[in-house]
């Protein structure tokens, strides 16, 4: 079971990770809905995770895969915090438009 992935397969995984990250970045910049913005950041995380696992498998060094576990754990905690914040913001202004929160008053 000492098989590494080939250079071609690595390029495919890196392309998939780059596409996920690019789609997430486009969605983050283009949309104004807080939930869509949150989901786009998660998509960017997943693009990075795919690339890290591909590099880890290509070099047969499992440190990258272990680091992915920590990244996914942090992303899950961030998801819970962000969802709670989105619910709180929706209860205050009855909208999820990010522009409504650009001029917050203290």
C-alpha angles and dihedrals in degrees: 000000000000093000122142125198117255126249090254093053090047090054090051092051091047091049091051091049092048091049092051091049093046093048090049092049092049091049092047093052098039103044129071100192110106094219092051090048089051092049091049091055088052089051089053089051090052092051090055091046092053090052093047093051091047093052091044092052093043092055093037090233112131095198089094092054091049089050089052089060089056092046091051091048091052090046090053091051090047090050092054092048093046093049090052090049092049091051091049092048092048091052091053101049104011091233138090095205110128092213090064089064098045092092103043116173123216 
